[in-house]
Amino acid sequence: MSANGLTVSSDSESRILQGPEKAAVIMLALGEKFGAPIWGLMDESEVKAISIAMSRIGPITPKMLDELLVEFVTSVSSTGALTGNLDTTERLLSSVLPPEKVSSIMEEIRGPAGRNMWEKLSNVHENVLANYLKNEYPQTVAVVLSKIRSEHAAKVLSILPEEFALEVVNRMLRMEAVQKDILDKVEQTLRIEFMSNLSTTQRRDSHELMAEIFNKFDRTTEARFLTALEDENRDSADRIKTLMFTFDDLGKLDAASIQTMLRSVEKDKLALALKGANDTVRDFFFQNMSTRAAALLKEDMEALGPVRLRDVDEAQSSMINTAKDLAARGEIMITKNKGEDELVY
């Protein structure tokens, strides 16, 4: 390691990757399919900085990529979470943009009082928002809930203490037009006391984040990274493996859930996914199908002949995503290990 960046070596050279270069390497590794959603979340300056680094970085060896990911996972695991706020954003932008550009961007982010505040609050988890509002005056809570989306307000009200929630409802029923200066004060208080500290009140486990990223890798890349991470931090590697939801975990669905899955997956995709599955998972799917349907599926699998591992990975990844979507809608129940706690997505 280096104080200024990640030192990577090959037989012929030793290089230090800086911030934009590290991001460029990760984006190259993710490729077009998995990198596209991340590119879409970046602003113009971020895209430009990473693109410049990407165009100049040159060859990246597997060892360099392994060391970079291990550094990232180790860093995140040691701190527990990444924290983003106005100060860290401004410092980051200042390192890559001219001062006048930074000022323009930060002014847009901070904006006048209330810009996008209610949209932001409507995206805050109802438990977090309710936990904050329960300590405020009922009239203040009434103002806040009257400004956010009604479906979100309903969720928050259902969590608040019953007597307090009823008082808020009565205040909302009697509420007239809120004066602008009062509304501005409420928004300013929320911005200072709540939104600026949100990142520390609702931290996400870093291992869960990494498990999701690892789930997006093809099996070869996943195995390479896990092996490298095990050498550096076996505890983190084991925890990530425990949290990852894999294709094999579909073999632990209950009878009702597997039937729902079978109705939700295209037959050609199922055949391709099972082509690369182990015998246990294959048998599980066959046993939950009619004899005729299982026979037809086996014929389809044989007719495929040799298939590319990448195509199998994509089919299995698609089925995993389908399972998570169904679980999120409450249509199936996902369990990692039989007899243990269920995972809720």
C-alpha positions in Angstrom: 0.0 0.0 0.0 1.0 3.6 -0.4 -0.1 6.7 1.5 -1.4 8.3 -1.7 -3.0 5.3 -3.4 -2.9 1.6 -4.1 0.5 0.4 -5.3 0.2 -2.4 -7.8 3.0 -4.4 -9.3 3.6 -6.7 -12.3 6.7 -8.3 -13.6 7.7 -5.1 -15.4 6.3 -2.2 -13.5 5.0 -0.8 -10.2 2.1 1.7 -10.4 0.1 3.7 -7.9 -3.6 4.0 -8.7 -5.3 7.2 -7.6 -9.0 7.8 -6.9 -10.3 8.3 -10.5 -8.1 5.4 -11.7 -9.4 3.1 -9.0 -13.0 4.0 -10.0 -12.1 3.5 -13.7 -10.7 0.0 -13.0 -13.8 -1.0 -11.1 -16.1 0.3 -13.9 -14.0 -1.6 -16.5 -14.4 -4.8 -14.5 -18.1 -4.4 -14.1 -18.5 -4.0 -17.9 -21.4 -2.6 -19.9 -24.2 -4.7 -18.4 -23.5 -4.2 -14.6 -21.8 -0.8 -15.0 -24.6 0.9 -16.8 -26.8 1.6 -13.7 -23.8 3.1 -11.9 -22.9 5.3 -14.8 -26.5 6.6 -14.8 -26.1 7.8 -11.2 -23.0 9.9 -11.9 -23.1 13.6 -12.8 -21.3 15.0 -15.8 -18.1 15.8 -13.9 -17.8 12.3 -12.4 -18.3 10.7 -15.8 -15.7 12.9 -17.3 -13.1 12.3 -14.6 -13.5 8.5 -14.7 -13.6 8.4 -18.5 -10.3 10.4 -18.7 -8.7 8.0 -16.2 -10.1 5.0 -18.1 -8.7 6.1 -21.4 -5.2 6.6 -20.0 -4.9 3.7 -17.5 -3.6 1.1 -19.9 -3.4 -2.7 -19.2 -4.9 -4.0 -16.0 -3.7 -7.4 -14.8 -5.8 -9.8 -12.8 -3.5 -9.2 -9.8 -4.0 -5.5 -10.0 -7.8 -5.9 -10.0 -7.7 -8.4 -7.1 -5.6 -6.0 -5.0 -7.9 -3.1 -5.7 -11.1 -5.0 -4.7 -9.4 -6.4 -1.6 -8.3 -2.8 -0.6 -11.9 -1.6 -1.1 -13.6 -4.4 0.8 -11.0 -4.2 3.6 -11.4 -0.4 3.9 -15.2 -0.6 4.0 -15.2 -3.4 6.5 -12.8 -1.7 8.8 -14.9 1.5 9.0 -18.3 -0.2 9.1 -19.9 2.0 6.5 -19.3 4.8 4.0 -20.7 8.2 5.0 -21.7 10.8 2.5 -22.8 14.3 3.4 -22.4 17.9 2.2 -18.9 18.3 3.6 -17.4 15.1 2.2 -19.1 15.8 -1.2 -17.6 19.3 -1.3 -14.1 18.1 -0.4 -14.3 15.4 -3.1 -15.5 17.8 -5.8 -12.7 20.3 -4.8 -10.1 17.7 -5.6 -11.2 17.3 -9.2 -13.0 20.5 -10.2 -12.2 24.3 -10.3 -13.5 26.3 -7.2 -16.1 28.2 -9.2 -17.5 24.9 -10.6 -17.6 23.4 -7.1 -19.4 26.5 -5.7 -22.0 26.2 -8.5 -22.7 22.5 -7.9 -22.9 22.9 -4.1 -25.2 25.8 -4.4 -27.5 23.7 -6.6 -27.3 20.8 -4.1 -28.0 23.0 -1.0 -30.5 25.1 -3.0 -32.9 27.5 -1.4 -34.7 26.3 1.7 -37.0 23.5 0.8 -35.8 22.6 -2.7 -36.7 18.9 -3.1 -36.9 18.6 0.7 -40.3 16.9 0.7 -39.3 14.5 -2.1 -36.2 13.6 0.0 -38.3 13.0 3.1 -40.7 10.8 1.1 -37.8 8.5 0.3 -36.6 8.2 3.9 -37.5 4.9 5.5 -40.7 5.3 7.5 -39.2 3.8 10.6 -36.3 6.4 10.6 -38.7 9.3 9.9 -41.2 8.2 12.6 -38.4 7.8 15.1 -37.4 11.4 14.5 -40.8 12.9 14.4 -42.1 11.3 17.6 -40.0 13.8 19.5 -41.3 16.8 17.7 -44.4 18.9 18.5 -47.6 17.4 17.0 -48.2 20.6 15.0 -44.7 20.3 13.4 -45.4 16.7 12.6 -48.7 17.6 11.1 -47.0 20.1 8.8 -44.4 17.6 7.7 -46.9 14.8 7.0 -49.1 17.2 5.0 -46.2 17.9 2.7 -44.9 14.4 1.9 -46.5 11.7 -0.2 -49.8 10.5 1.3 -48.8 6.8 1.1 -45.6 7.5 3.0 -47.4 9.7 5.6 -49.8 6.8 6.2 -46.8 4.5 6.9 -45.3 7.0 9.3 -48.5 7.6 11.2 -49.1 3.8 11.6 -45.7 3.6 13.4 -46.1 6.6 15.7 -47.4 6.1 19.3 -51.2 5.9 18.9 -52.2 8.9 21.1 -49.5 11.0 19.5 -50.6 9.9 16.0 -54.2 10.8 16.8 -53.2 14.2 17.9 -51.3 14.7 14.7 -54.3 13.6 12.7 -56.5 16.2 14.5 -54.0 18.9 13.9 -53.9 18.0 10.2 -57.7 18.1 10.0 -57.7 21.6 11.5 -54.7 22.9 9.7 -55.1 25.9 7.5 -52.6 27.2 4.9 -49.2 27.3 6.5 -47.4 30.6 6.4 -44.3 30.6 4.3 -42.0 31.8 7.2 -43.2 28.9 9.4 -42.7 26.4 6.6 -39.2 27.8 5.9 -38.3 27.3 9.6 -39.6 23.7 9.6 -37.7 22.9 6.4 -34.5 24.5 7.8 -34.8 22.5 11.0 -35.3 19.3 9.1 -32.3 20.1 6.8 -30.0 20.9 9.7 -31.1 18.4 12.4 -32.3 15.5 10.3 -31.2 15.3 6.6 -27.6 16.2 7.3 -27.3 13.4 9.9 -29.3 10.8 8.0 -26.2 9.0 6.8 -25.3 8.2 10.5 -28.7 7.2 11.6 -29.4 4.7 8.9 -26.1 3.0 8.1 -26.1 -0.1 5.9 -23.9 -3.1 6.8 -20.9 -2.9 4.5 -20.8 -6.7 4.1 -24.4 -6.7 2.8 -23.4 -4.2 0.2 -20.4 -6.2 -0.9 -22.5 -9.4 -1.0 -24.8 -7.7 -3.5 -21.8 -6.6 -5.6 -20.3 -10.1 -5.5 -23.7 -11.5 -6.6 -23.3 -9.5 -9.8 -20.0 -11.1 -10.7 -19.8 -14.1 -13.0 -18.6 -17.2 -11.1 -15.0 -17.0 -12.3 -14.6 -13.4 -11.1 -16.5 -14.1 -7.9 -14.2 -17.1 -7.1 -11.1 -15.1 -7.8 -12.1 -12.1 -5.6 -13.2 -14.3 -2.7 -10.0 -16.3 -2.8 -7.9 -13.1 -2.7 -10.1 -11.7 0.1 -9.8 -14.8 2.1 -6.0 -14.3 2.2 -6.4 -10.8 3.4 -9.5 -10.9 5.6 -11.0 -14.4 6.1 -13.7 -13.2 8.5 -15.0 -10.7 6.0 -14.9 -13.2 3.2 -16.8 -15.8 5.2 -19.5 -13.2 6.2 -19.9 -12.1 2.5 -20.3 -15.7 1.4 -23.0 -16.2 4.1 -24.9 -13.1 3.0 -24.7 -13.8 -0.8 -27.9 -15.3 -2.3 -26.8 -17.8 -4.9 -28.6 -19.9 -7.5 -28.1 -23.0 -5.2 -30.3 -21.2 -2.6 -33.3 -21.6 -4.9 -33.1 -25.3 -4.0 -34.3 -24.3 -0.5 -37.6 -22.7 -1.5 -40.7 -24.2 -0.1 -43.2 -26.0 -2.3 -45.5 -23.0 -2.8 -42.6 -20.7 -3.6 -41.0 -23.0 -6.1 -44.3 -23.3 -8.0 -44.5 -19.5 -8.1 -41.0 -19.3 -9.4 -41.6 -21.9 -12.1 -44.6 -19.8 -13.4 -42.5 -16.7 -13.4 -39.5 -17.9 -15.4 -39.2 -18.4 -19.1 -38.7 -22.1 -20.0 -35.7 -21.5 -22.2 -34.0 -19.5 -19.5 -34.8 -22.2 -16.9 -33.2 -24.8 -19.2 -30.1 -22.8 -19.7 -29.8 -22.0 -15.9 -30.2 -25.7 -14.9 -27.7 -26.7 -17.6 -24.9 -25.3 -15.3 -26.5 -26.3 -12.0 -25.5 -29.1 -9.7 -27.5 -32.4 -9.5 -29.1 -31.4 -6.2 -30.6 -28.2 -7.6 -31.6 -29.9 -10.9 -33.4 -32.7 -9.1 -35.2 -30.2 -6.8 -36.7 -28.4 -9.8 -37.5 -31.7 -11.6 -39.3 -33.0 -8.5 -41.5 -29.9 -8.3 -42.7 -30.3 -11.9 -45.1 -32.8 -13.4 -43.5 -35.8 -15.0 -44.2 -34.6 -18.5 -42.9 -31.1 -17.8 -39.7 -32.4 -16.3 -39.2 -34.7 -19.3 -39.7 -31.8 -21.7 -37.3 -29.7 -19.7 -34.6 -32.4 -19.8 -35.1 -32.7 -23.6 -34.7 -28.9 -23.9 -31.5 -29.0 -21.9 -30.0 -31.8 -24.0 -31.0 -30.0 -27.2 -28.9 -27.0 -26.1 -25.7 -28.9 -26.4 -22.6 -27.2 -25.1 -23.3 -23.7 -23.8 -21.1 -20.8 -22.7 -20.5 -20.4 -19.0 -21.3 -16.7 -19.4 -24.7 -17.4 -20.8 -25.4 -19.8 -17.9 -24.4 -17.2 -15.4 -26.7 -14.6 -17.0 -29.6 -17.0 -16.9 -29.0 -18.0 -13.3 -28.5 -14.3 -12.3 -31.8 -13.5 -14.0 -33.6 -16.2 -12.0 -32.0 -14.9 -8.7 -33.3 -11.4 -9.5 -36.7 -12.8 -10.3 -36.8 -14.6 -6.9 -35.8 -11.4 -5.1 -38.5 -9.4 -6.9 -41.1 -12.0 -5.9 -39.9 -12.0 -2.3 -40.1 -8.2 -2.2 -43.7 -8.5 -3.3 -44.4 -11.1 -0.7 -45.2 -13.8 -3.3 -42.5 -16.2 -2.2 -40.4 -16.7 0.9 -36.6 -16.9 0.6 -34.5 -18.8 3.1 -30.7 -19.1 3.0 -30.5 -22.2 5.2 -33.3 -24.6 6.0 -34.3 -24.3 9.6 -32.8 -20.9 10.1 -34.1 -17.3 9.9 -35.6 -16.1 6.6 -33.9 -13.4 4.6 -36.2 -10.5 3.7 -35.4 -8.6 0.6 
